[in-house]
Amino acid sequence: MAGAALLLLSAAIAAVCFLPPTTAADQGCASQNLGSSRVFAACTDLPHLSSSLHWTYDRATAALSIAFVAPPAAAEGWVAWAINPTGTGMAGSQALVAFRQADGKMGVKTYNITGYALEESKIAFETSDLAAEYAGGVMRIFGTLKLGMEMTVVSEVWQVGGSVTNGVPDKHAFRTENLESKGKLDLIRGVSSGSGGSVTRERNIHGVLNAVSWGILLPIGAIFARYLKTFHSADPAWFYLHLSCQLTGYIVGVAGWATGLNLGSKSKGVRYTTHRNIGITLFSLATLQVFALFLRPNKDHKYRFYWNIYHHLVGYTVIILGVINVFKGLTILNTAQKWTTAYITVISILGGIALSLEAITWIIVLRRKSRNSTKPYGSNSTVGRHAVQQPLSV
């Protein structure tokens, strides 16, 4: 019962820590003034990057006139809107990108997006009336694209960046808002919908699973193993508590690792190298620990001492790397500072408990040694500091 309550509490804390940030548009598209000469049949507030899209679709000629409005990531940045005729993400997008040109005036260039190294090029659609404005903290792209007659529902992608170097837009940020700025535009029904919800949920699930496992359960299990066994009344309960925490943490951690692999397969070109490498290392070392349990020598075996050293080193390494990777994940998800502070608080509480128990167990062990030292020579006593330092099972 206590173990289940502990798991639920850990999950709740981690879920709160991984709530994604929310960004609302500064104003609804219906209230935006684009000028008396620019009137569109429909508009929608896009779900990410505080952006909106106005458009008119001429079904007879398959001409799509648009006005894309969004604040750039910085004053000298850029904004982009694109149609992807072959997929749903950035790769393959036929983009209109607005930024301040070399002469200081706003302009629009076209890009056939094949990777992060952008090169100005013609796109798959004939364009006309391209123009751009920057006022009131937002950039606006205007233009008309000639689509295929069959393209009545298109995949749209939009993006913002913070800088331009030598006339070339630099890479955008890789926050949740940036990665999920895509959706479907139904030209006949006049409806635009974002399509990043499932990815957001999966990213949050990935974060929750890993925070609960590597970031909370494994440190708690280590505390059980190191300190509770000092109290004779806790034997063998400490071992089962320790084993339950570590095995549960491993199982949940493997699930989190698997969701991370799935996210990677859905995000071609997006790489968080350090976070990924630590995750692979965690999975490998933790798996090694689990299999090492089947090779654990008996307490009186001559190799048990060496097995204990290995078990301690690998176990503490997994815990340290796990906590580090949770913080890496918080940074990648771009959570508000209060959620990072919440996780720091959780880890600080566990650290404070560990320090308190460290002092208490040393006092207990030293008192036992003092009592044993006063016994007559030859009395049967083997109590020592090794009663506190037993192997971790991760």
SEFIRO-331906 format. One record per residue (C-alpha): residue in one letter; x, y, z. Coordinates in steps of 0.5 Angstrom, whole numbers, always signed. Layout:
<sites>
<site r="a" x="X" y="Y" z="Z"/>
...
</sites>
This chain:
<sites>
<site r="m" x="+0" y="+0" z="+0"/>
<site r="a" x="+6" y="+5" z="+2"/>
<site r="g" x="+9" y="+3" z="-5"/>
<site r="a" x="+3" y="+5" z="-9"/>
<site r="a" x="+2" y="+11" z="-5"/>
<site r="l" x="+9" y="+13" z="-7"/>
<site r="l" x="+9" y="+11" z="-14"/>
<site r="l" x="+3" y="+16" z="-15"/>
<site r="l" x="+6" y="+21" z="-11"/>
<site r="s" x="+12" y="+21" z="-16"/>
<site r="a" x="+8" y="+21" z="-22"/>
<site r="a" x="+4" y="+27" z="-20"/>
<site r="i" x="+10" y="+31" z="-18"/>
<site r="a" x="+13" y="+29" z="-25"/>
<site r="a" x="+7" y="+30" z="-29"/>
<site r="v" x="+7" y="+37" z="-26"/>
<site r="c" x="+14" y="+38" z="-28"/>
<site r="f" x="+13" y="+37" z="-35"/>
<site r="l" x="+7" y="+41" z="-36"/>
<site r="p" x="+8" y="+44" z="-43"/>
<site r="p" x="+9" y="+52" z="-43"/>
<site r="t" x="+3" y="+55" z="-46"/>
<site r="t" x="+3" y="+61" z="-51"/>
<site r="a" x="-3" y="+65" z="-53"/>
<site r="a" x="-4" y="+70" z="-59"/>
<site r="d" x="-3" y="+77" z="-57"/>
<site r="q" x="-10" y="+78" z="-61"/>
<site r="g" x="-15" y="+75" z="-65"/>
<site r="c" x="-14" y="+75" z="-73"/>
<site r="a" x="-21" y="+78" z="-74"/>
<site r="s" x="-19" y="+84" z="-70"/>
<site r="q" x="-12" y="+85" z="-74"/>
<site r="n" x="-12" y="+91" z="-79"/>
<site r="l" x="-9" y="+89" z="-86"/>
<site r="g" x="-11" y="+95" z="-89"/>
<site r="s" x="-17" y="+97" z="-93"/>
<site r="s" x="-14" y="+94" z="-100"/>
<site r="r" x="-13" y="+87" z="-97"/>
<site r="v" x="-19" y="+83" z="-95"/>
<site r="f" x="-19" y="+76" z="-94"/>
<site r="a" x="-25" y="+71" z="-94"/>
<site r="a" x="-23" y="+67" z="-88"/>
<site r="c" x="-18" y="+68" z="-82"/>
<site r="t" x="-16" y="+63" z="-76"/>
<site r="d" x="-11" y="+64" z="-70"/>
<site r="l" x="-6" y="+58" z="-71"/>
<site r="p" x="-4" y="+54" z="-65"/>
<site r="h" x="+3" y="+56" z="-64"/>
<site r="l" x="+8" y="+62" z="-64"/>
<site r="s" x="+2" y="+67" z="-63"/>
<site r="s" x="+1" y="+67" z="-71"/>
<site r="s" x="-5" y="+67" z="-75"/>
<site r="l" x="-7" y="+66" z="-82"/>
<site r="h" x="-12" y="+70" z="-87"/>
<site r="w" x="-13" y="+67" z="-94"/>
<site r="t" x="-18" y="+67" z="-100"/>
<site r="y" x="-18" y="+61" z="-104"/>
<site r="d" x="-21" y="+62" z="-112"/>
<site r="r" x="-23" y="+55" z="-113"/>
<site r="a" x="-24" y="+56" z="-121"/>
<site r="t" x="-17" y="+58" z="-121"/>
<site r="a" x="-14" y="+54" z="-115"/>
<site r="a" x="-11" y="+61" z="-113"/>
<site r="l" x="-9" y="+62" z="-106"/>
<site r="s" x="-8" y="+69" z="-103"/>
<site r="i" x="-5" y="+69" z="-96"/>
<site r="a" x="-3" y="+74" z="-91"/>
<site r="f" x="+1" y="+70" z="-85"/>
<site r="v" x="+2" y="+74" z="-79"/>
<site r="a" x="+7" y="+73" z="-73"/>
<site r="p" x="+12" y="+76" z="-69"/>
<site r="p" x="+19" y="+74" z="-70"/>
<site r="a" x="+23" y="+71" z="-65"/>
<site r="a" x="+28" y="+77" z="-65"/>
<site r="a" x="+27" y="+84" z="-68"/>
<site r="e" x="+32" y="+82" z="-73"/>
<site r="g" x="+29" y="+75" z="-74"/>
<site r="w" x="+25" y="+72" z="-80"/>
<site r="v" x="+18" y="+69" z="-80"/>
<site r="a" x="+16" y="+64" z="-85"/>
<site r="w" x="+9" y="+60" z="-88"/>
<site r="a" x="+10" y="+54" z="-92"/>
<site r="i" x="+6" y="+49" z="-96"/>
<site r="n" x="+8" y="+42" z="-96"/>
<site r="p" x="+6" y="+38" z="-102"/>
<site r="t" x="+9" y="+31" z="-100"/>
<site r="g" x="+9" y="+31" z="-92"/>
<site r="t" x="+7" y="+34" z="-86"/>
<site r="g" x="+13" y="+37" z="-83"/>
<site r="m" x="+19" y="+42" z="-85"/>
<site r="a" x="+23" y="+37" z="-90"/>
<site r="g" x="+19" y="+38" z="-97"/>
<site r="s" x="+16" y="+45" z="-95"/>
<site r="q" x="+15" y="+50" z="-100"/>
<site r="a" x="+16" y="+56" z="-96"/>
<site r="l" x="+15" y="+64" z="-96"/>
<site r="v" x="+20" y="+67" z="-92"/>
<site r="a" x="+20" y="+74" z="-90"/>
<site r="f" x="+26" y="+78" z="-87"/>
<site r="r" x="+29" y="+85" z="-87"/>
<site r="q" x="+33" y="+85" z="-94"/>
<site r="a" x="+40" y="+88" z="-95"/>
<site r="d" x="+37" y="+95" z="-96"/>
<site r="g" x="+34" y="+95" z="-90"/>
<site r="k" x="+27" y="+94" z="-93"/>
<site r="m" x="+22" y="+88" z="-91"/>
<site r="g" x="+22" y="+83" z="-97"/>
<site r="v" x="+20" y="+76" z="-98"/>
<site r="k" x="+24" y="+70" z="-101"/>
<site r="t" x="+22" y="+63" z="-103"/>
<site r="y" x="+25" y="+57" z="-101"/>
<site r="n" x="+25" y="+49" z="-103"/>
<site r="i" x="+26" y="+46" z="-96"/>
<site r="t" x="+31" y="+40" z="-96"/>
<site r="g" x="+35" y="+41" z="-90"/>
<site r="y" x="+37" y="+46" z="-85"/>
<site r="a" x="+42" y="+50" z="-89"/>
<site r="l" x="+37" y="+54" z="-93"/>
<site r="e" x="+38" y="+56" z="-100"/>
<site r="e" x="+34" y="+61" z="-104"/>
<site r="s" x="+30" y="+57" z="-110"/>
<site r="k" x="+24" y="+57" z="-114"/>
<site r="i" x="+18" y="+53" z="-111"/>
<site r="a" x="+13" y="+48" z="-113"/>
<site r="f" x="+8" y="+53" z="-114"/>
<site r="e" x="+8" y="+59" z="-118"/>
<site r="t" x="+8" y="+66" z="-114"/>
<site r="s" x="+5" y="+73" z="-115"/>
<site r="d" x="+4" y="+79" z="-111"/>
<site r="l" x="+9" y="+77" z="-105"/>
<site r="a" x="+10" y="+83" z="-100"/>
<site r="a" x="+12" y="+83" z="-93"/>
<site r="e" x="+11" y="+88" z="-87"/>
<site r="y" x="+14" y="+89" z="-80"/>
<site r="a" x="+10" y="+94" z="-75"/>
<site r="g" x="+7" y="+93" z="-68"/>
<site r="g" x="+12" y="+88" z="-67"/>
<site r="v" x="+10" y="+83" z="-72"/>
<site r="m" x="+12" y="+81" z="-79"/>
<site r="r" x="+7" y="+80" z="-85"/>
<site r="i" x="+7" y="+76" z="-91"/>
<site r="f" x="+3" y="+77" z="-97"/>
<site r="g" x="+2" y="+73" z="-103"/>
<site r="t" x="-1" y="+69" z="-108"/>
<site r="l" x="+0" y="+61" z="-110"/>
<site r="k" x="-2" y="+58" z="-116"/>
<site r="l" x="-4" y="+51" z="-113"/>
<site r="g" x="-6" y="+44" z="-117"/>
<site r="m" x="-14" y="+43" z="-118"/>
<site r="e" x="-14" y="+37" z="-113"/>
<site r="m" x="-10" y="+41" z="-107"/>
<site r="t" x="-17" y="+43" z="-103"/>
<site r="v" x="-13" y="+40" z="-97"/>
<site r="v" x="-6" y="+42" z="-96"/>
<site r="s" x="-1" y="+41" z="-90"/>
<site r="e" x="+1" y="+48" z="-88"/>
<site r="v" x="+8" y="+49" z="-84"/>
<site r="w" x="+10" y="+56" z="-80"/>
<site r="q" x="+16" y="+58" z="-77"/>
<site r="v" x="+20" y="+64" z="-74"/>
<site r="g" x="+27" y="+65" z="-72"/>
<site r="g" x="+31" y="+70" z="-69"/>
<site r="s" x="+37" y="+72" z="-74"/>
<site r="v" x="+39" y="+73" z="-81"/>
<site r="t" x="+46" y="+72" z="-83"/>
<site r="n" x="+49" y="+75" z="-90"/>
<site r="g" x="+42" y="+75" z="-92"/>
<site r="v" x="+40" y="+67" z="-90"/>
<site r="p" x="+35" y="+66" z="-84"/>
<site r="d" x="+39" y="+62" z="-79"/>
<site r="k" x="+36" y="+56" z="-75"/>
<site r="h" x="+30" y="+57" z="-71"/>
<site r="a" x="+29" y="+55" z="-64"/>
<site r="f" x="+27" y="+47" z="-62"/>
<site r="r" x="+22" y="+49" z="-57"/>
<site r="t" x="+16" y="+45" z="-57"/>
<site r="e" x="+12" y="+51" z="-60"/>
<site r="n" x="+17" y="+51" z="-66"/>
<site r="l" x="+17" y="+43" z="-67"/>
<site r="e" x="+9" y="+43" z="-67"/>
<site r="s" x="+8" y="+49" z="-72"/>
<site r="k" x="+4" y="+45" z="-77"/>
<site r="g" x="-3" y="+43" z="-79"/>
<site r="k" x="-8" y="+42" z="-84"/>
<site r="l" x="-11" y="+48" z="-88"/>
<site r="d" x="-18" y="+46" z="-91"/>
<site r="l" x="-19" y="+51" z="-97"/>
<site r="i" x="-26" y="+49" z="-99"/>
<site r="r" x="-29" y="+49" z="-91"/>
<site r="g" x="-25" y="+55" z="-89"/>
<site r="v" x="-22" y="+51" z="-83"/>
<site r="s" x="-15" y="+51" z="-81"/>
<site r="s" x="-13" y="+46" z="-75"/>
<site r="g" x="-6" y="+44" z="-72"/>
<site r="s" x="-3" y="+37" z="-72"/>
<site r="g" x="+2" y="+37" z="-66"/>
<site r="g" x="-3" y="+35" z="-60"/>
<site r="s" x="-1" y="+27" z="-61"/>
<site r="v" x="+7" y="+29" z="-61"/>
<site r="t" x="+6" y="+34" z="-55"/>
<site r="r" x="+2" y="+28" z="-51"/>
<site r="e" x="+8" y="+23" z="-53"/>
<site r="r" x="+13" y="+28" z="-51"/>
<site r="n" x="+10" y="+29" z="-44"/>
<site r="i" x="+9" y="+22" z="-43"/>
<site r="h" x="+16" y="+21" z="-44"/>
<site r="g" x="+18" y="+26" z="-39"/>
<site r="v" x="+13" y="+24" z="-34"/>
<site r="l" x="+16" y="+16" z="-35"/>
<site r="n" x="+23" y="+18" z="-34"/>
<site r="a" x="+22" y="+23" z="-29"/>
<site r="v" x="+19" y="+18" z="-24"/>
<site r="s" x="+24" y="+13" z="-26"/>
<site r="w" x="+31" y="+15" z="-27"/>
<site r="g" x="+29" y="+22" z="-23"/>
<site r="i" x="+25" y="+20" z="-17"/>
<site r="l" x="+24" y="+12" z="-16"/>
<site r="l" x="+32" y="+10" z="-16"/>
<site r="p" x="+34" y="+15" z="-11"/>
<site r="i" x="+29" y="+13" z="-6"/>
<site r="g" x="+31" y="+6" z="-7"/>
<site r="a" x="+38" y="+8" z="-6"/>
<site r="i" x="+36" y="+11" z="+0"/>
<site r="f" x="+32" y="+5" z="+3"/>
<site r="a" x="+38" y="+0" z="+1"/>
<site r="r" x="+44" y="+5" z="+4"/>
<site r="y" x="+40" y="+7" z="+11"/>
<site r="l" x="+34" y="+3" z="+13"/>
<site r="k" x="+39" y="-4" z="+14"/>
<site r="t" x="+42" y="+0" z="+19"/>
<site r="f" x="+36" y="-2" z="+23"/>
<site r="h" x="+36" y="-9" z="+25"/>
<site r="s" x="+28" y="-8" z="+26"/>
<site r="a" x="+28" y="-6" z="+18"/>
<site r="d" x="+31" y="-13" z="+16"/>
<site r="p" x="+29" y="-16" z="+11"/>
<site r="a" x="+24" y="-11" z="+9"/>
<site r="w" x="+29" y="-6" z="+7"/>
<site r="f" x="+31" y="-11" z="+1"/>
<site r="y" x="+24" y="-12" z="-1"/>
<site r="l" x="+23" y="-4" z="-1"/>
<site r="h" x="+30" y="-3" z="-5"/>
<site r="l" x="+28" y="-8" z="-10"/>
<site r="s" x="+21" y="-6" z="-11"/>
<site r="c" x="+23" y="+1" z="-12"/>
<site r="q" x="+29" y="-1" z="-17"/>
<site r="l" x="+25" y="-6" z="-21"/>
<site r="t" x="+19" y="-1" z="-22"/>
<site r="g" x="+24" y="+5" z="-24"/>
<site r="y" x="+27" y="+0" z="-29"/>
<site r="i" x="+21" y="-2" z="-32"/>
<site r="v" x="+18" y="+5" z="-32"/>
<site r="g" x="+25" y="+8" z="-35"/>
<site r="v" x="+25" y="+3" z="-41"/>
<site r="a" x="+18" y="+5" z="-42"/>
<site r="g" x="+20" y="+12" z="-42"/>
<site r="w" x="+26" y="+10" z="-46"/>
<site r="a" x="+22" y="+7" z="-52"/>
<site r="t" x="+18" y="+13" z="-52"/>
<site r="g" x="+24" y="+17" z="-53"/>
<site r="l" x="+26" y="+13" z="-59"/>
<site r="n" x="+19" y="+13" z="-62"/>
<site r="l" x="+19" y="+21" z="-62"/>
<site r="g" x="+26" y="+21" z="-65"/>
<site r="s" x="+23" y="+17" z="-71"/>
<site r="k" x="+18" y="+22" z="-72"/>
<site r="s" x="+23" y="+28" z="-71"/>
<site r="k" x="+27" y="+27" z="-77"/>
<site r="g" x="+33" y="+32" z="-77"/>
<site r="v" x="+32" y="+34" z="-70"/>
<site r="r" x="+37" y="+32" z="-65"/>
<site r="y" x="+38" y="+33" z="-58"/>
<site r="t" x="+45" y="+29" z="-58"/>
<site r="t" x="+47" y="+30" z="-50"/>
<site r="h" x="+40" y="+28" z="-48"/>
<site r="r" x="+40" y="+22" z="-53"/>
<site r="n" x="+47" y="+19" z="-51"/>
<site r="i" x="+45" y="+20" z="-43"/>
<site r="g" x="+39" y="+16" z="-44"/>
<site r="i" x="+42" y="+10" z="-48"/>
<site r="t" x="+48" y="+10" z="-43"/>
<site r="l" x="+42" y="+10" z="-37"/>
<site r="f" x="+39" y="+4" z="-41"/>
<site r="s" x="+45" y="+0" z="-42"/>
<site r="l" x="+48" y="+1" z="-35"/>
<site r="a" x="+41" y="-1" z="-32"/>
<site r="t" x="+40" y="-7" z="-36"/>
<site r="l" x="+47" y="-9" z="-34"/>
<site r="q" x="+45" y="-8" z="-27"/>
<site r="v" x="+38" y="-12" z="-27"/>
<site r="f" x="+42" y="-18" z="-30"/>
<site r="a" x="+48" y="-18" z="-25"/>
<site r="l" x="+43" y="-19" z="-20"/>
<site r="f" x="+42" y="-26" z="-23"/>
<site r="l" x="+50" y="-27" z="-22"/>
<site r="r" x="+50" y="-24" z="-15"/>
<site r="p" x="+55" y="-29" z="-11"/>
<site r="n" x="+53" y="-31" z="-4"/>
<site r="k" x="+55" y="-26" z="+2"/>
<site r="d" x="+61" y="-31" z="+4"/>
<site r="h" x="+63" y="-32" z="-3"/>
<site r="k" x="+70" y="-29" z="-4"/>
<site r="y" x="+68" y="-25" z="-10"/>
<site r="r" x="+62" y="-22" z="-7"/>
<site r="f" x="+67" y="-16" z="-5"/>
<site r="y" x="+68" y="-14" z="-12"/>
<site r="w" x="+61" y="-15" z="-14"/>
<site r="n" x="+59" y="-10" z="-9"/>
<site r="i" x="+64" y="-5" z="-11"/>
<site r="y" x="+61" y="-6" z="-18"/>
<site r="h" x="+54" y="-6" z="-16"/>
<site r="h" x="+55" y="+1" z="-12"/>
<site r="l" x="+59" y="+4" z="-18"/>
<site r="v" x="+54" y="+3" z="-23"/>
<site r="g" x="+48" y="+4" z="-19"/>
<site r="y" x="+50" y="+11" z="-17"/>
<site r="t" x="+53" y="+13" z="-24"/>
<site r="v" x="+46" y="+11" z="-26"/>
<site r="i" x="+42" y="+15" z="-21"/>
<site r="i" x="+47" y="+21" z="-22"/>
<site r="l" x="+46" y="+21" z="-30"/>
<site r="g" x="+38" y="+20" z="-29"/>
<site r="v" x="+38" y="+26" z="-25"/>
<site r="i" x="+42" y="+30" z="-30"/>
<site r="n" x="+38" y="+28" z="-36"/>
<site r="v" x="+31" y="+30" z="-32"/>
<site r="f" x="+34" y="+37" z="-32"/>
<site r="k" x="+36" y="+36" z="-40"/>
<site r="g" x="+29" y="+34" z="-41"/>
<site r="l" x="+26" y="+40" z="-37"/>
<site r="t" x="+31" y="+45" z="-42"/>
<site r="i" x="+29" y="+41" z="-48"/>
<site r="l" x="+21" y="+42" z="-46"/>
<site r="n" x="+22" y="+49" z="-45"/>
<site r="t" x="+18" y="+49" z="-38"/>
<site r="a" x="+17" y="+55" z="-34"/>
<site r="q" x="+22" y="+56" z="-29"/>
<site r="k" x="+17" y="+54" z="-23"/>
<site r="w" x="+17" y="+47" z="-26"/>
<site r="t" x="+25" y="+46" z="-26"/>
<site r="t" x="+24" y="+49" z="-19"/>
<site r="a" x="+19" y="+44" z="-17"/>
<site r="y" x="+24" y="+38" z="-19"/>
<site r="i" x="+30" y="+42" z="-15"/>
<site r="t" x="+25" y="+42" z="-9"/>
<site r="v" x="+24" y="+34" z="-10"/>
<site r="i" x="+31" y="+33" z="-11"/>
<site r="s" x="+33" y="+37" z="-5"/>
<site r="i" x="+28" y="+34" z="+0"/>
<site r="l" x="+31" y="+27" z="-2"/>
<site r="g" x="+38" y="+30" z="-1"/>
<site r="g" x="+36" y="+33" z="+6"/>
<site r="i" x="+33" y="+26" z="+8"/>
<site r="a" x="+40" y="+22" z="+5"/>
<site r="l" x="+44" y="+27" z="+9"/>
<site r="s" x="+40" y="+26" z="+16"/>
<site r="l" x="+40" y="+19" z="+15"/>
<site r="e" x="+47" y="+19" z="+14"/>
<site r="a" x="+49" y="+22" z="+20"/>
<site r="i" x="+44" y="+18" z="+24"/>
<site r="t" x="+47" y="+11" z="+21"/>
<site r="w" x="+54" y="+14" z="+23"/>
<site r="i" x="+52" y="+15" z="+30"/>
<site r="i" x="+48" y="+8" z="+31"/>
<site r="v" x="+54" y="+5" z="+28"/>
<site r="l" x="+60" y="+8" z="+32"/>
<site r="r" x="+56" y="+7" z="+38"/>
<site r="r" x="+55" y="+0" z="+37"/>
<site r="k" x="+63" y="-1" z="+35"/>
<site r="s" x="+64" y="+3" z="+42"/>
<site r="r" x="+59" y="-2" z="+46"/>
<site r="n" x="+63" y="-8" z="+42"/>
<site r="s" x="+70" y="-5" z="+44"/>
<site r="t" x="+68" y="-6" z="+51"/>
<site r="k" x="+66" y="-13" z="+51"/>
<site r="p" x="+71" y="-18" z="+54"/>
<site r="y" x="+76" y="-21" z="+48"/>
<site r="g" x="+74" y="-26" z="+44"/>
<site r="s" x="+66" y="-24" z="+44"/>
<site r="n" x="+63" y="-26" z="+38"/>
<site r="s" x="+62" y="-19" z="+35"/>
<site r="t" x="+62" y="-17" z="+27"/>
<site r="v" x="+59" y="-10" z="+27"/>
<site r="g" x="+62" y="-5" z="+23"/>
<site r="r" x="+61" y="+0" z="+18"/>
<site r="h" x="+60" y="-5" z="+12"/>
<site r="a" x="+53" y="-6" z="+16"/>
<site r="v" x="+51" y="+1" z="+13"/>
<site r="q" x="+54" y="+0" z="+6"/>
<site r="q" x="+51" y="-6" z="+2"/>
<site r="p" x="+50" y="-7" z="-5"/>
<site r="l" x="+45" y="-2" z="-9"/>
<site r="s" x="+40" y="-6" z="-14"/>
<site r="v" x="+38" y="-2" z="-20"/>
</sites>
